Amino acid sequence: MFPSISLAQEIGLAVLLVAALVWVLGLGHMLWDSRFHHPEPGAREGVAVIPAQRSAATHPMESVQLTQAEEEAFAGLIRTLPLH
């Protein structure tokens, strides 16, 4: 193909070009799919942000008694967390 480079360099160049072509095609496929598949705002996939809590009756070591001030501070902290 090229008289000034060796056969190994030509093979390496061909492999590099094929890898670049596959990468560009994959990127184009990802971008094309993202244009048309917009999830609904309320529909969330995956794991919940805060997992469901087990009841305190499962094990006595899993419950903590809070004072009234601690409960109010915790409630205020939870209100400051974003929902998304």
C-alpha positions in Angstrom: 0.0 0.0 0.0 2.6 2.6 1.1 6.1 1.9 0.0 7.8 3.8 2.8 6.2 1.9 5.8 6.5 -1.7 6.8 3.8 -4.3 6.7 3.4 -4.2 10.5 2.8 -0.5 10.3 0.2 -0.9 7.6 -1.6 -3.5 9.6 -1.5 -1.2 12.7 -2.8 1.7 10.6 -5.7 -0.5 9.3 -6.6 -1.7 12.8 -6.5 1.9 14.1 -8.8 3.1 11.3 -11.3 0.3 11.9 -11.3 1.0 15.6 -11.9 4.7 14.9 -14.7 3.9 12.5 -16.4 1.6 15.1 -16.1 4.3 17.7 -17.6 6.9 15.5 -20.5 4.6 14.5 -21.1 3.7 18.1 -21.1 7.4 19.2 -23.5 8.2 16.4 -25.8 5.4 17.4 -25.8 6.6 21.0 -26.6 10.1 20.0 -29.3 9.1 17.5 -31.0 7.0 20.2 -30.9 9.8 22.8 -32.6 12.1 20.4 -35.8 10.1 20.2 -36.0 8.3 23.6 -36.8 10.9 26.2 -38.2 9.4 29.4 -41.3 11.0 30.9 -40.4 13.4 33.7 -42.2 11.2 36.3 -40.8 7.9 35.0 -37.5 7.1 36.8 -35.5 4.0 36.1 -33.0 2.4 38.4 -32.5 2.4 42.1 -34.5 4.8 44.3 -32.5 7.7 45.8 -33.3 6.7 49.3 -34.1 3.0 49.7 -37.2 1.8 51.6 -36.6 1.5 55.3 -37.2 -1.6 57.2 -39.4 -1.4 60.2 -37.9 -1.0 63.6 -39.4 -4.3 64.7 -36.9 -6.3 62.7 -34.1 -6.0 65.2 -33.9 -4.0 68.4 -30.4 -2.7 67.5 -31.7 -1.0 64.4 -33.8 1.6 66.2 -32.6 4.8 67.8 -34.6 6.9 70.3 -34.4 10.6 69.4 -35.2 13.5 71.5 -37.8 16.1 70.3 -35.0 18.5 69.3 -33.2 15.8 67.3 -36.4 14.9 65.5 -37.1 18.5 64.6 -33.5 19.0 63.4 -33.7 15.8 61.3 -37.1 16.9 59.8 -35.5 20.3 58.9 -32.6 18.5 57.3 -34.8 16.3 55.2 -36.8 19.3 54.0 -33.6 20.8 52.6 -32.7 17.8 50.5 -33.6 18.2 46.8 -36.2 15.8 45.4 -34.2 14.9 42.2 
